[in-house]
Amino acid sequence: MNDRTAAPKITVITPCLNSVRYVGEAIESVVEQRYPNVEHIVADGGSTDGTLELLSRYPHLKILTGPDGGVYSALNDSLGTARARSSES
C-alpha cells in the first residue's frame, strides 16, 4: 500500500470570482502542505480577469466554471462533485 492509498482523501474547495490576484497563492498553499491524498476543487463563478488562465496552469485541479448562485451555490456544487467522485472510487 502506498502513501496515497493509505491516507484518507481530503477535498479542498476554493470558491472564487475574478480572483487572479489571490487564487494562485491559495492553490500554492494547498500544494505546499504535501498531503499525499488531496483533491482540490476550484469553483469559479465565471471570472473575466484572467483567473481561468491562471487555473489552467495547475493540471491537478478540478475546475468548475460558469455562473452560479453565489458562494454557497459554488460550495454545494463542489461538494456534489467531490461526493460523485468519491462514490466512483
C-alpha positions as CSV (number, residue, x, y, z in Angstrom):
1,M,0.0,0.0,0.0
2,N,1.4,3.4,-0.9
3,D,1.0,6.7,0.9
4,R,-1.7,7.9,-1.4
5,T,-4.0,5.0,-0.7
6,A,-3.1,4.8,3.0
7,A,-4.0,8.4,3.8
8,P,-7.7,9.4,3.9
9,K,-8.8,11.5,1.0
10,I,-9.1,15.2,1.7
11,T,-11.1,17.6,-0.5
12,V,-10.2,21.3,-0.5
13,I,-12.8,23.6,-2.1
14,T,-11.8,27.1,-3.2
15,P,-14.7,29.2,-4.5
16,C,-13.6,32.3,-6.5
17,L,-14.7,35.0,-8.9
18,N,-12.3,37.4,-10.5
19,S,-9.6,36.4,-8.1
20,V,-6.5,36.3,-10.3
21,R,-4.5,38.3,-7.7
22,Y,-5.2,35.8,-4.9
23,V,-6.2,32.3,-6.1
24,G,-2.7,31.3,-7.1
25,E,-1.5,31.8,-3.5
26,A,-4.4,29.7,-2.2
27,I,-3.5,26.9,-4.6
28,E,0.1,27.0,-3.7
29,S,-0.7,26.9,0.0
30,V,-2.6,23.6,-0.5
31,V,0.2,22.2,-2.7
32,E,2.8,23.1,0.0
33,Q,1.0,21.0,2.6
34,R,2.4,17.9,0.9
35,Y,-0.6,15.8,1.9
36,P,-0.4,12.6,-0.2
37,N,-4.2,12.2,-1.0
38,V,-5.7,15.6,-1.7
39,E,-8.3,16.6,-4.2
40,H,-8.5,20.4,-4.9
41,I,-11.7,21.7,-6.5
42,V,-11.9,25.3,-7.6
43,A,-15.4,26.7,-8.2
44,D,-15.1,29.7,-10.4
45,G,-18.2,31.8,-10.9
46,G,-17.4,32.9,-14.4
47,S,-14.3,35.1,-14.0
48,T,-13.3,37.6,-16.7
49,D,-10.0,38.8,-15.2
50,G,-7.5,36.0,-16.1
51,T,-8.4,33.7,-13.3
52,L,-9.2,30.8,-15.6
53,E,-6.0,31.2,-17.5
54,L,-4.1,31.0,-14.2
55,L,-6.1,28.0,-13.1
56,S,-5.2,26.2,-16.3
57,R,-1.5,26.1,-15.1
58,Y,-2.4,23.7,-12.4
59,P,-3.3,20.3,-14.1
60,H,-4.1,18.7,-10.7
61,L,-7.1,20.9,-10.1
62,K,-10.7,20.0,-10.7
63,I,-12.2,23.3,-12.1
64,L,-15.9,24.0,-12.1
65,T,-16.6,27.2,-14.0
66,G,-19.6,29.2,-15.0
67,P,-22.2,31.5,-13.5
68,D,-23.6,30.2,-10.2
69,G,-25.8,31.4,-7.4
70,G,-23.0,32.8,-5.3
71,V,-20.5,31.4,-2.9
72,Y,-22.9,28.9,-1.2
73,S,-24.1,27.6,-4.6
74,A,-20.4,27.2,-5.6
75,L,-19.6,25.3,-2.4
76,N,-22.7,23.0,-2.8
77,D,-21.8,22.2,-6.5
78,S,-18.2,21.4,-5.4
79,L,-19.4,19.1,-2.6
80,G,-21.6,17.3,-5.2
81,T,-18.6,16.9,-7.4
82,A,-16.5,15.6,-4.6
83,R,-19.2,13.1,-3.5
84,A,-19.7,11.9,-7.0
85,R,-16.0,11.3,-7.5
86,S,-15.7,9.6,-4.1
87,S,-18.5,7.2,-4.9
88,E,-16.7,6.2,-8.2
89,S,-13.6,5.1,-6.2
